[in-house]
Amino acid sequence: MNPGSLSFVIAAIVAYAIAALLSFISVGRGKTAATWPQLTLAIAAVLSQTVGLGVHCATSTTHYFTSPMEILWLLSWSVGINYVLILAAWRIVGLGVLVLPLNVALLAASIFSRYPGPAPFGALDLHPFYPPHVLLAFLGYGFFLSACAISILYLRAERLLKHKLFGAVFHGIPSLERLERTAGRCVLAGFGFFTLALVLGGYLAHAHGVSSWFLHPKMLAAEITWLVFLTLIVGRATGRLIGRLAAQSVLVGAGLVALTIVLGHPLEVDEDHETPPTGTREQLRP
């Protein structure tokens, strides 16, 4: 990570950390605090990340986003955007207790993660559909992970209600109906972005002659993830997959999302048919 980008990442970490502290205080006291301080800090953090990403892309000769540093950075950016949208639209203040510390951890990890440095552009990087594919995939990841955090809050609130523990933490969490409705919206949005990313990814794999790309471990995990969330959406629409079971299904889907992220991309390397490069390209993923 170059010094110019690093300064923006550190600024984002500070903003997220302060917003997380405010969220903990709000939930711990059991009061419905004003959302504008957390929203302002989160917006500032997302903007800082966006500028940092822009600096990184401008000073690199690749936008491939397959190194651990770049994956963590882009994932944090997506989760941050989702948090801002959810807080602004539905005021789920307690969500910051889970999402904001996660973003601090992701950004901190990105600083110490391996980045092998820039590499010359390959034919895949230059394809006009590749940037939208990456962006859509990570936006989908962000919405799915946000739905996961909301589902955790749902399960926690349900447990407190079941045991009649009406303390400060319970009063700091929104109603079960509100949490379930917001999680459902996040799943729908994430599913839309993820579906488009899969379609573009399949087209790119076909266009670059990647053999059996649909059987690659990452693609299999992505396909199963898509089916899990499709089942959840259909189940919610028919009233057969709601409440606790729906929240647990989101957690399963989020686990598959994490697996999809860490698995190597089928477009990175193909032993039988290499993507035609415009220069020598080193493998970015360790």
N, C-alpha and C positions, 0 to 999 in steps of 0.2 A: 504494500500500500504506500503510495507516494505521500510526501508530507502535506501537499495541498489537500488531498482527500482525507487524510488522517485528522486534520483539524476540524473538518465538518462532522466526521464520525464522533469525535470526542464531544463536540457541542451537542450532538443528538443524544448521546449517552447521558449527559448532564440533564438535558431537558426531560428525557424519559424518566430518569431517576427521581427528579423532583416531583413530576406528575404521579409517579408510583407512590411516593411518600404521602402525597395529598390524598390519594385514593385509599391507602391503608388507614389514614386518620379518619376519613369519612366513614368507612365501613366499621372501623373499630368503635366509633362513638355512636353508631346506629342512627346517624342523622343523614337526611337527604341534603347534601352539600351542593353548593352552586357548581355547575359543570364547567363554567367558562375558564377557570384557572387551568384545569386539566386539559381542556380542549385547546386552549391557547398554547400550552407547552407542547402538546402532541403535534399540533400543526407546525410549530417552530422546528420540532425534531424531524418531521417528515420533510419539510422544506430543506433543512440542512442536509439530510440524507440525499435528497434529490440533486442538490447542487454538487454534493460530493461524488455521486454517481456520474454526473455530467463531467466533472473534472477527470474522473477515472477513465471514462470512455474517450475523452478528448486527448488524453495523454498516453493512451494505450493504442496498440495497433491490432487489437482484437476485442470484440464485444461478445465473446463466446459464452461467458458466464458459466464455466464448468469447474473452476477452481473452488476449493472449500471457502476461501475468503469471499469470493463473489457470490456464491450461493447463500451464505449466511447473511450477507449484506442485503441482497435483493429480497430475501425472505423477510428480513426485519422491516424493510421498506414497505413491502406489501401488507404485513400485519399492522404496521403503523397507519397506513392509509385506511384500512378496514376499521381500526379503532376510532379514528377521527370520524368516519362516516356513521358508525354505530352510535357514538357518543352524541354527535350532532343531531341525528335523526330520532333516536329512541332513548337517549339519556340513561344508558345502562352504566351508572357510575361504578358499581362494584366490579365491572369487567376489568378495570384498570389494575385491580389487585393481582390478576393473573397475566394479562397481556403486557403491561408495561415492564414488569421485571423480566419477562421473557425477552422483550426487545433489548433491554439492557444487556442481558446475557448473550444474545445473538451478536450484537454489535461488538461487545468485548471479545467474544470468541473470534470474530472476523479479524480483529486487529492482530491476534496471535496465530491465526491460521496461515497455512502455507499458500503463497502465491508465487508461482514460478516466473512471473514476469510476462511482458507482452510477447506475442508471437505473431507472425505475418498472417494476414487474412487468408482464409481458405474459401473455397467456392461456397460452402454452406453459409459462412458469415455474410457473404455478399448477396445471398438470395433475399429478395424483398420480403418473403414470408417468414424468415427466421426471427427477426426482432419481435414481430407480433406474437409468434409462437411462444417465445420465452416470456414475454410480458403477460400474455393471457394465462399461461401455466402458473406463474407465480401469483397473479391476482386470484386465481382459483384456489391455490394453496392458502393464501391469506384468509379468504372467506371461510374455507373449511376449518382452519385452525381457530378462527374467531368463533365459529359455531361450536367448536370443541370446548373453548373456554366458557362460553355461555351455558353449555350443557353441564359442565362441572359445577357451575353456580346453581343450576337447576337441581342437580342431584343433592348438593349440599343443603339447599333450602328445603327440599322435600324431606330430607333426613331430620332436619331441625324441627320441621312442622310435625312429622310423625312422632317424634319424641317430646313434643310440646316444649321445646327449648326456645323461648321467645326472647332471647337476649339481644345485645347490641348488634351482633353479627347478623342475626336473622333480619332485624329491622333495616340493616344496611344493604340487603339484597332485594331486588325488585320481586314482584309477584311471580308465581310459577307460570301463570298464563302469559305474562309479558315476556318472560325469559324464553318460553317455548316458541312463542310467535316470532321473536327476534332471531332465534336459532334457525327456525324454518326459513326465514328470509335470507339469512346468510348462506344456508345450504343451497337454496335456489340460485342465488347469484353466483356462488362458487361453481355450481354444476354447469351453469351457462358458460362461464369463462373456461372451465376445464374441458368441456366438450369441444369448444372451438379450438383449444390448444391441441387436443388429441387429433382433430381433423387435420389441422395444419401440420402437426408432427408426422402423421401418416403420409401426407402428400410429400413432405420434404424427404422422408425416407424412401418413398417410391421414386421420386425424381432423381435422387442420388444413388439409386441402385443398391440400397442396403438390403442384403439378403435376410429373409425371415425376421424382419424387424418386429413384427407383431408377437413373436415368440421370445423376444429378448426379456430378461428378468424385469427390467424397469417398465417395459411396456405391459407385461403381464400384471405387474403390481398396479399400474395405472388403469388398466382395463377392469381389474377387480374393484378398485376404488370407485370407478365410474358406476359399476353395477350396484355397489353397496349404496351409494348416494341416490341412484335412480330408484332402488327399492324403497329407500327411506322416503323419497318424495311421493312415490305412488302410495306407500303405506299411510303417510300423513293425509293425502288427498282422500283416501277411502276410509279414514278413521280407524284403520287397523294397526297403525304403528304410531302411537302418540304417547305422551307423558314420559315416564321413566324408561320405557323400552326404546323410544325414539332417541332420548338423550344417550343411552348406552350405545345405540347404533352409530350415533355421531362420533363417539369415542373410538369405536372400531374403525370407522372411516378415517379418522384423524391419524390413527396408528398406521394405516395403509398409506396415507399421504406422506408421513415421515419416511416410511420404507421406500416410497417412490422417489423421494428427494435424494436419499443417500445412495441409491443404486446408480451405476454408471449409465450414461446415455447411449443408446444404440447408434446414434449418429457420430459419436466421438471417434470410433474406430471400427473398421470392418475388415477382417482379415482377408476375405475373398475379393472384396471390391472396395478399394479405397476411394474416398471422395476426392475428386480432382482438385488439387491445391493450386493456389496462385503463388505459392512459395513454400518453403519447408516449414512444417507446422509441428511443434513439439506437443506431446500429450500433456494437457493441463491437469487432469485429475491424477492425484498421487496413487 
